[in-house]
Amino acid sequence: MRNLLGFDGLAPYSIIYWQLGGENQSKTVCYTDDEEKKALERFRTIGDFYSTYDKAIVNGVSTS
């Protein structure tokens, strides 16, 4: 069982780390599978802000 500190309610489903030049530049916290899918779709959409990153690393943190 995981203990999460600082969350009063729903724990994150996953965290996406956005990399540029091999360095983490930003992160997106997703609370559902749908949010994760939408963020990754934006990564593949030419002209979108997220498409400017080189890589998206998804770190699942869900306990379910």
C-alpha positions as CSV (number, residue, x, y, z in Angstrom):
1,M,0.0,0.0,0.0
2,R,1.2,3.5,-0.9
3,N,1.0,6.5,1.4
4,L,0.7,9.7,-0.4
5,L,1.3,13.0,1.4
6,G,-0.2,16.2,0.4
7,F,-3.2,14.8,-1.4
8,D,-6.6,15.4,0.1
9,G,-8.7,13.2,-2.2
10,L,-8.0,11.6,-5.5
11,A,-4.4,10.4,-6.0
12,P,-2.7,10.9,-9.4
13,Y,-3.2,8.3,-12.0
14,S,0.2,9.1,-13.7
15,I,2.7,11.9,-14.1
16,I,4.1,12.7,-17.6
17,Y,7.6,14.2,-17.7
18,W,8.2,16.3,-20.8
19,Q,11.8,16.3,-22.0
20,L,13.8,18.6,-24.3
21,G,17.4,17.8,-25.0
22,G,17.4,14.9,-22.6
23,E,16.4,17.1,-19.6
24,N,13.0,17.2,-17.8
25,Q,11.5,20.5,-18.6
26,S,7.9,20.2,-17.3
27,K,5.4,17.7,-15.9
28,T,1.7,17.0,-16.2
29,V,-0.2,15.3,-13.4
30,C,-3.0,13.2,-14.7
31,Y,-5.8,12.0,-12.5
32,T,-7.5,9.6,-15.0
33,D,-6.6,7.4,-17.9
34,D,-8.5,9.9,-20.2
35,E,-6.4,12.8,-19.0
36,E,-3.3,10.9,-19.8
37,K,-4.5,9.9,-23.3
38,K,-5.5,13.5,-24.1
39,A,-2.1,14.9,-23.0
40,L,-0.3,12.3,-25.1
41,E,-2.5,13.1,-28.1
42,R,-1.4,16.7,-27.8
43,F,2.2,15.6,-27.8
44,R,1.6,14.0,-31.3
45,T,-0.4,17.1,-32.6
46,I,1.8,19.3,-34.8
47,G,1.7,22.9,-33.6
48,D,0.5,22.1,-30.1
49,F,2.6,23.4,-27.2
50,Y,3.3,19.8,-26.0
51,S,4.6,18.8,-29.5
52,T,7.6,21.1,-28.9
53,Y,9.1,18.6,-26.5
54,D,11.4,15.7,-27.7
55,K,10.1,13.0,-25.4
56,A,7.2,12.2,-23.0
57,I,8.0,9.8,-20.1
58,V,4.9,8.4,-18.4
59,N,5.3,7.4,-14.8
60,G,2.3,5.5,-13.5
61,V,1.6,6.2,-9.8
62,S,-1.9,4.6,-9.6
63,T,-2.3,2.1,-6.8
64,S,-5.4,0.5,-8.4
